[in-house]
């Protein structure tokens, strides 16, 4: 295992730990708090929780794809179709998380309206725009990697 990718793998794991802790300890309390704020909308507690857990699952899948990409780099397979596929999956994960937050923005609005906390909406918007940035960055890397693979294969065929 190379030192450079070891650091990046540790960083990926450290990115996942706080999200796992949030899923276990904080999200159920947030859903209960939402039900207390809006007693007439308490039936939305579970769809809200399911949506947040779905985004967490997609996030963990994107982290898994990142670890796979780092493993390909370790094996000197960075310029392969496997790497392009991993980047494509990361891009789709970012788009999915952004879309899920767009769908759940009305619930965040209801929470912010009941609690008089407009920062909740701002947090949702930051997550959506962050996902857009990640998706665009992954798409650019995917295109560059695909072009590099094509150039490499052309050079390999040249004698």
Secondary structure, DSSP 8 states (H G I E B T S, - for coil): --HHHHHHHHHHHHHHHHHHHIIIIIHHHHHHHHHHH-GGGTTHHHHHHHHHHHHHHHHHHHHHHHHHHHHHHHTT-SSSHHHHHHHHHHHHHHHHHHHHHHHHHHHHHHHHHHHT-THHHHHHHHHHHHHHHHHHHHHHHHHHHHHHHHHHHHHHH--
